[in-house]
Amino acid sequence: MALRRWRLVASALLACALLAGFLWLVDLPRLGAALRGTDLSVFALGVVVTAFGAVAWSESQRHLLAASGATLSPWRNFVVFSLGLLTKQILPMGHALGTAVVAYGVGTELDRPYVENLAPVTVTELQSLLASLCLAGVGFGYVVVTLPWTPGLRSLGSVLAVVGGGTLLLAVTLWYRRRVVGRTLLAVAALVQATVGRVSPTVYRAARPEALAAEVEKFYATVGAVAGDRQRVLLGFAWALVGWVAFSVPLVTSAAALGTTVPVAVALFVVPMAGFASLAPVPGGLGGVELVMTGLVIAVSGLDPTLAAGVTLLYRLCTYWLVVLCCGGIVAAFGTTPRAALRAVARRG
């Protein structure tokens, strides 16, 4: 427990350091003056589009859950989705935990085994990643056509190609090399049992090879059932694309609210690429996303650094802080509390 608290403290301190570094790089008086001139009606449009994007991602999850036999109403699915989104935004390494928390939440709603829910939720996350890379590729194509081919753009293109290729390779490996994945997991479980399991009975039980092998087999069986329903899979992917477009639009509206312009295609590239900074071990990528997004906006659109920072701050207010507030309210009022969900996931090891 003490170790977890120290990790949270270290994560919070790192986020504060990144935010401080972000603010140190800009002209604070000019930034404050720009933000005071925000057109609130245009900013509010970005808030509405963000809400629609969250609904779209929720629908993507619902269709893939339905393909596995887990049928939730759109509203109850959105409550569970909000629980996972909240986890991703407020906890260090929240993206990994968010998937497990959603699987737990679906199990609570339907009294269904955790591993049967984990498979479609994992596929949802993978589809969302692929959708973001598709849109980033479209946006990058626009940038290449409209801007001079510079060393910076070559570097960005290389990063996009590596991430996209790595994601496809991972997906292909996980599906077509299931036996290799299973043997690897069993080898890791045996190692964990022989080391950490010697001092922790809970870890020893969780890492039992026979139990793990059964769960891996059930996981792949559920993934197979999901993949077999092509209509649901295509609908899920379409909703994921819509969600990413909706979460990119607030970068355009944030710029417009400050009296400047960021093309939609540029936003389609910048938002997914900056999103990878949210994988850093800080809540919601706090600080890291701001730095990366501002740098990308400057590099691609040529905005003044202070104005680019203002656009980024408005974007994050719209798609991070307000999302945390709304998801927290929805989960508190209508769903399982994050604390109970995380305790359940932790008990599973």
N, C-alpha and C positions, 0 to 999 in steps of 0.2 A: 504493500500500500504506500509506504514511504517513497519507494522507488518511482511509483507512478506519479506521485505528487511532484517529485523533483523533475520528472520528465515534463510535466505540464508547465512547471515554473520555467524550465530551460526553454521550452517551446515559446512561451509567452515573451520571455526576454529576447529571444532571437527575432520574433515578429516585431517587437518594439524597436530593436536595433535596425532592422531592415526598413521600417517606416521612417525612422529618424534619418537614415541615410538617404532615403527617397526625398524627404523634405529638405535636407541639407543641400541637395543638388539644384534646388529651384529658388527663384526669387520670391520669398514668402509674401512681401507686401504686394507685389504684382499679382501673385496667385490669389491672395485674399480679395483684391479689387476685382479680378476676373470672376471669382465665384459669387461675389455680391451682386454681380450683374446677370446672374443666371435667369433665363426665361423659364419660370416654373411650369408654365403650361406645356412647353416643349419637353421639359424634363419629365413631367407627369406622363406624357405619351410613352416614354421609355419604360416607365414603371408598369404601365398596362401591358405593353408588349412582353416584358419580362414575365409577368404573371401568366400570360398565354403560353410562353415558352415552357414554364414549369408544368403546366397542364399537358402540353404536348409530350414532354419527357415521361410524365406519369402514364399517359396513354400508351406510349411505347412499351413501358414496363407491363401494363395491364394485358396487352395483346400477347406478349411472350409468356406471361404467367398462364393465360388462358390456353395457350398451345400445350402447356404441360399439365393441363387439367385443373388448374387453380383459378377459379372464377370469382372475381371480386367486382362489386359495383364500382363505377367510376369514382364515386366519392370516397368509399372506404379505401380504394387503392391509392387515391391521392393523399389520404391521411398517412398511410404507410410510406408512401413515397416521400412525403414531407419529413417523416421521421429519419429516413435515410439521408435526405438532403441536409437536414439540420446537423446530423452526425458528421457529414463530410465537411461542413463549414466551421464547426466549432472545436473539433478535436484534431490534434496532430495526427498525421497519417490517416485522416478521416475517410479518405477514399476507400482504403482497404476495409475499415470497420463498417462503413456505410452499407456495403454489400451484405455483410453478415447481419447487420441490424435489420435491413429490409427483409431478408429471408426469415429472421425471427418474427418480425411483425406480421408477415403473411401467415406464418404458422400459427400465431396467436389468433388471427382472424378466422382461420379455416380449420384449426386443429389438425394441421398437416405436418409431416416430418420435415425437419429443418433442411436436410440435404436435398429433398425434392424441390424445395423452394430456392435453394442456393443456386442450382443449375440455371433456371431461367433468368434469375436476377443477374448472374454472371454474364450470361449471353446478352442481356440488356446493356450492361456496362460496355461489353466489347462492341456491340452495335453502335452505341453512342460514340465510342472512340473512333470507329471507322467512319461514321457520319461526319464527325468533326474534321477528320483528315481529308475527306472528300471535299468539304467546303473550303478548307484551307488551300487545297490544290486549285480549286476554281479561283479563289481570291488571288493566289500567287500568280496564276496565269494572267490575270488582269494587270497585276503589278508589273510583270515582266514585259507585257505589251506596251504599257503606258509610260514606264520609267526606263532610263538608261540602265544597261546591264553593268552593274558595279560589283566590286569584290564583296560588298556587304550583302547584295542580293544573291550572289553565288553562294555565300555562306548560309543564308536563310534557306535557299533551295536545297542545299546539301542536308541541312537539319531536317527539313520536311521529308526528303527522300529517305533518310535513315530511319526516322520515326515511323513513317508509313510502311516501309519495307519490314522493319522490325515487328510492327504490329501484325502484319499479314503472316510473317514467319511464325510468330507466337501462336496465332490462331490455327494455322495449319498443323503445327507441331502438337498442340493440345488435342486436336481432333484426330489426325491421322497417325499419330504416334502414341496412342493411348496406353499401350502396354509399356512403352519406355517411361512415360509419365508415371504410370502406376508403380513400376519397379523403383523409380527414383524416390517417390514418396514413401514407399515401404522402407527403403534404405535409410532415408532421413529419419523416419519414425523409430527404426531400430537404434540409430545413433542417439536420438533424444532419450529413448528408454534407458540406454546404457550410461548416459551421463546425467542429465537433469532429472530423469526418472528415478534415479537412485536416492535423491533427496526430496522428491515431490511425488507422493502417491497419486495426486490428481493428474499430473503430467504423465506418469507411468500408465495409468488407465487410459488416458486419451490417446496415447501413442501405440496402443496395442495393434500389431500388424493385422490380425484377423478382422478387428473392428474397422480399421482404416481401409482395408481392401474391400470390405462390403460397402462402405460409404462411397468409395471411388467408383465401384461398379454401378451403384445406384445413381450417382451423379451423372455418369456418362449415359446411362439408360434414359434419364430425364432429358439430357441434352439432345439425345437422338429423337425423342418424342417431340421436342420443340422444333428441331430442324425439319422434321417430317411434315409439319404444318406450314407449308411455304407461304400460304396467304397471310397467316398471322405474322410470320417472320418479315415479309415484305411490308406489311402495315406497320410493324414495329420500327423497321428501318426508316420508313417514310416519316413517321412521327418524330423519330430521333433527329432527322434532317430538319424538320420544321422547328423543333426545339432549339437547335443550334442557330438557325437563321434568326429566330426570335431573340435569343440571347446575344446575337451580334448587333442587332438593330440599335440597342441602347447606346452603343458607342457612337453611332451616327447622330442620334437625338441628343446625346450629351454634348457633342461638338456643336450642333445647331443651337443648343441652349446657351452656349457661350459665344455665339455669333461667328463660328467658323465652320469648316466643312471637312468631313471624313467620308469618302465614298463608301457605299455599301460593300463593294467588292473588297476594299481594303479592310473593312471591319470583319468580313468573312475569313480573311487570312489572319488578322491580328488576334482576334478573340480566341480561336482554338489554340494558336501557338502560345499565347500568353497563359492559357489555361494549364499548360504543362507545369508551370511554376507552382500551381496549387498542390503538386505532389510533394513539395518540400515539407519537412517535418514541422510545419507551423500551421495553426488553425486556418483552413481555407486558403492557404498560400499567402496569408496576410504579409504585406511588405514585399514579398518576392513578385507577386503578380503585378503590383503597382510599378515596380522597377522595370520588369520585362515589358509590360504593356506600353509604358511611356516611351521606352527605348524603341520599340517597334513602331509606334505611331510617329515618332520623330524620323526614324529611318525611312519609313515607307511613304508617309504623307508630307514630310518636310515641315511640320508645324514647329513653331517656337517651343523650346523645352518647357517653359512655364505654362504656356497654353496647353501643351500636350499633357502636362501633369494635371491641369485642371480638368481636362476631358476625362482622364483616367479616374480621378477622384469621384467625379459625378457618376461615371460608369460603375465604379465599385459600390457607391452608395445605392445605386439602383439594383445591382445584381448580386450584391453580397450582404450589406448591412440590412436592407429592407427585406431581403429573402430570409435572413436569419430571424428577424423579428416576426415575420408572417408565419414561417414554418414553426417557430417556437410556440406561437399563439395557437396554431391549428393543432399541434401535437398535445399541448397542455389541455386544450378544451375537448378534443375529440378522440385522442389516441392513447396508445401505450406510452408511458413516460420513457424518455431516453435512458434514464438511470436503470430502469427495470430491464430494458432491452440489452443494454451493455453488460449488465450483470449476467444475464442468461447466456450471451455470447462468450463472456469470459469463462463461465463454468464449463463450456464445451472445449476450453483449452485453445 
